[in-house]
């Protein structure tokens, strides 16, 4: 799709307006920021539906993600901690998240191939139980 629109620039506006899930980005100076207005980190920032998931929480992700290996893209097991510090504009359900892959052509190429089931855990502090003895 990206290659098509590179060669048919005159069609971009017509098709973009038809897609209700198209997300408009604007170029800004500095590092990319998430919906919390904090810098995002490749492979360590996720985006979720904020009507379901809490902002800024620590998570643990376990899935398979595309990686460049020997010039081609392969899926490899990925497990690691991430912060839920962005909002997924097209994510409107529980059990879904986007992993921020970074900036540049390679990151875009990988992000376009990331649909994969996995596990997502939110880590919370357990409230301390106080027992009073009289």
N, C-alpha and C positions, 0 to 999 in steps of 0.2 A: 504494500500500500504506500509506504513512504517513497519507494522508488517511482511508483506511478505518479504521485503528486510532484515529485521533483521534475519530471518531464512534462507534466500537464498542470503547470501552476495556475492557469486560467480557470481550472475547475475546483480549486481548493475552497473558495468561499461558498460555492453552491452546495458542496457536499458537507462541509463542516456545519453549516446551519441546519442541516437535516438530522444531525446526530445529537439527541438530547443528552448524551453522556459525554460529549466532547468537553474536555477540560482546557480552558484557556490559561496559558502561562504567559508571564511577562518577564522579559530579561531584566535582571537587576545586577548591580555590582555586588561582589563578595560571594560568600559561600551560600549554597542552597539552604533554605530554612523550611521547617515543617509548619503545621498549623498552630503550633505553640510558639512560633517565631524564634525558635532555637535552631542552631545548625543541625542538619541531619548527617548521618554517617552511613556510608555504604555498607550494606549487609548487617547493620546494627540498628536500623530504624525501620519500624513498620507503620503502616497506615491501616486504620480500621474505621468502622462505623461508630462514631462517637455517641450515637443514641443508645448504643449497646455496651461498648467497652470504655473503661475510664481512661482519661488523658494522662499521659506521662508515666504510665506504670512500667515496671520492669517485667519482661517476658522471657520465656525460653522457647525457642523455635526448633523443631526437628522435622526435616523434610528432605527432599532432593531438589537441587537447584542446578540450572545450566551453568557450565563453566567452560572456558576456552581451554582446550587441551590439544596441543600439536596442530593448531590451526583450525580445528573443528570444534563444534559445541557438543558437549556431552553432559549428561545429568550425573551429579555426584551427591552423595549424602552430605547434608549440611545440618549441623546442630550448633546453636550458640545463643547467647543472651542478646536481647534487643530491647530498645525503648519504644513504646507506643507513643510516638510524638508527632504523628501526622494523621490527617483525615483522608480516608479513601472516598473520593467523590463518586466513584461508580460502585463502591461497596455498600450494599444496603441490606446486609443480612449477618446474622451471627455465624461464627465459624469461618469467616473469611478475612484475609488480610493481604496487603501488598508489602513486599520486602523492597526497600529502596536499594537499587542496584548501583547507584552512582551517576556520574555525568559522562557524556561523551558517546560516541557511536557504539563502542563495544558494550557499554552499560545498556544502551537502548536496545541493542541486538539481543542481549541476554534477557532483559526485562520482557521482551516480546515473546519469550518462550518459557515463562515461569509458572504457568498453570500446573499446580501439583498439589495433591493432598498431603497433609502432614499433621503434626500436632503443635498446638500453641498453648502454652501454660502461662498464666499470670501469677506472679509471686507477690504475696501480701504478707505484711507482718501480722502475726497472730497476737491478738490482744492478750495482755497479761491478766491472768486470773488472780484475783485477790480474795483470800479467804480470811474472814474475821472470826476469831475465837474469843468468846466472852467468858 
